[in-house]
Amino acid sequence: METTTRQWRTPPALPVLKLVAAAGVLALGILLAEGDLLRPVLGALGAALLAGWGIRDVIAPVRLAVDPNGITVPAGWTGRRHLPWSAVETIRVQRRPGRGFAGPALEIDTSDSLHLFSRLDLGADPEDVADALAAARPEPTDPDRA
């Protein structure tokens, strides 16, 4: 069992890409306006959403952390929530084919919440992260053994 904290974070290039995409969306909205006010406004709204998402990745890049006491997951926009090992019911990797959220996703299930992490959230393969979490999780104690 590891005695140190281990963290997984978004890749450093991801927030940069989001901020560049925000500038591109804003520029497209302005360039394609052709006298219409709606296009630059929609471009600005899209750019604001992308920029906010990118800024969040800069402010709170760590998506998952593990230590001997449990797992720390995101809570809200930049907050964190520590889940003790006793609250973690299952850790598994789900493969989601199809549109939208395709590819492997790390699923951490507690009694009251479900936390999903993609490769882009973790900056690593979800299978490898699941293995690291399993290795860090302490063995359950059997109260019947003396």
C-alpha positions in Angstrom: 0.0 0.0 0.0 1.3 3.4 -0.9 1.9 5.9 1.9 2.1 9.0 -0.2 -0.5 11.0 -2.0 -0.8 10.4 -5.8 -2.6 12.8 -8.1 -4.0 12.8 -11.6 -4.6 16.0 -13.5 -5.6 17.3 -16.9 -2.8 17.5 -19.4 -1.2 21.0 -19.5 -2.0 21.4 -23.2 -5.8 21.0 -22.6 -6.5 24.4 -21.0 -4.3 26.1 -23.6 -6.3 24.4 -26.4 -9.6 25.5 -24.7 -8.5 29.1 -24.5 -7.2 29.1 -28.1 -10.6 27.6 -29.2 -12.4 30.3 -27.2 -10.5 33.0 -29.1 -11.3 31.3 -32.4 -15.0 31.1 -31.6 -15.1 34.8 -30.7 -13.2 35.7 -33.8 -15.5 33.6 -36.0 -18.5 35.3 -34.4 -17.1 38.7 -35.2 -15.8 37.9 -38.7 -19.1 36.2 -39.8 -21.3 38.9 -38.3 -22.2 40.6 -41.6 -24.1 43.3 -39.8 -26.0 40.8 -37.6 -25.6 41.3 -33.9 -26.7 37.8 -33.0 -23.5 36.1 -34.4 -21.0 38.0 -32.4 -23.1 37.7 -29.2 -23.3 33.9 -29.7 -19.6 33.8 -30.5 -18.9 35.7 -27.3 -21.1 33.4 -25.2 -19.4 30.3 -26.7 -16.0 31.9 -26.1 -16.9 32.7 -22.5 -18.0 29.1 -21.8 -14.8 27.7 -23.4 -12.6 30.2 -21.6 -14.3 29.5 -18.2 -13.7 25.8 -18.8 -10.1 26.4 -19.7 -9.6 28.7 -16.7 -11.1 26.1 -14.4 -8.5 23.6 -15.7 -5.7 26.2 -14.9 -7.1 26.9 -11.4 -7.9 23.3 -10.4 -6.0 20.9 -12.7 -6.0 18.0 -10.3 -9.1 15.8 -10.9 -8.3 12.9 -8.7 -6.0 12.2 -5.7 -5.5 9.1 -3.6 -3.9 8.7 -0.2 -4.1 6.0 2.5 -7.3 7.6 3.9 -9.3 7.7 0.7 -9.9 9.5 -2.6 -10.2 13.2 -3.3 -12.6 14.1 -6.2 -13.8 17.5 -7.6 -16.7 19.2 -5.9 -18.3 22.1 -7.7 -16.3 24.4 -10.0 -12.9 24.4 -8.1 -13.7 22.6 -4.9 -12.6 19.2 -3.6 -14.4 16.5 -1.7 -12.5 13.8 0.2 -14.1 10.3 0.1 -12.9 7.9 2.8 -12.3 4.4 1.6 -15.3 3.2 3.6 -17.6 5.3 1.4 -16.1 4.0 -1.9 -18.3 1.1 -3.1 -16.8 0.3 -6.5 -13.9 1.4 -8.7 -14.2 0.2 -12.3 -13.5 1.2 -15.9 -16.5 1.3 -18.2 -16.3 1.4 -21.9 -18.9 3.6 -23.5 -19.3 3.1 -27.2 -21.1 5.5 -29.4 -21.5 9.3 -29.5 -20.7 11.8 -26.8 -18.7 10.3 -24.0 -17.0 7.5 -25.9 -14.0 5.5 -24.7 -13.0 4.2 -21.4 -14.1 6.0 -18.3 -13.0 5.5 -14.7 -16.1 5.2 -12.5 -15.9 5.7 -8.7 -19.2 4.8 -7.1 -20.2 5.8 -3.5 -23.4 5.3 -1.8 -24.6 8.8 -2.7 -22.6 9.9 -5.8 -21.0 8.6 -9.0 -17.8 10.2 -10.3 -16.7 9.7 -13.9 -13.2 10.5 -15.2 -12.0 10.3 -18.8 -8.5 10.1 -20.1 -8.5 13.8 -20.6 -9.5 14.4 -17.0 -6.8 12.2 -15.6 -3.9 12.7 -18.1 -3.5 8.9 -18.0 -5.2 5.7 -19.1 -8.3 5.0 -16.8 -7.3 1.4 -16.6 -3.9 2.3 -15.1 -5.5 4.8 -12.6 -8.0 2.1 -11.5 -5.1 -0.3 -10.9 -3.3 2.4 -8.9 -6.5 3.1 -6.8 -6.9 -0.6 -6.2 -3.3 -0.9 -5.0 -3.7 2.1 -2.7 -6.9 0.8 -1.1 -6.3 -0.9 2.2 -7.4 -4.4 2.7 -10.7 -4.7 4.5 -10.4 -6.0 8.0 -12.5 -9.1 8.9 -14.1 -8.6 12.3 -14.6 -12.4 12.6 -10.9 -13.1 12.6 -9.2 -12.9 16.0 
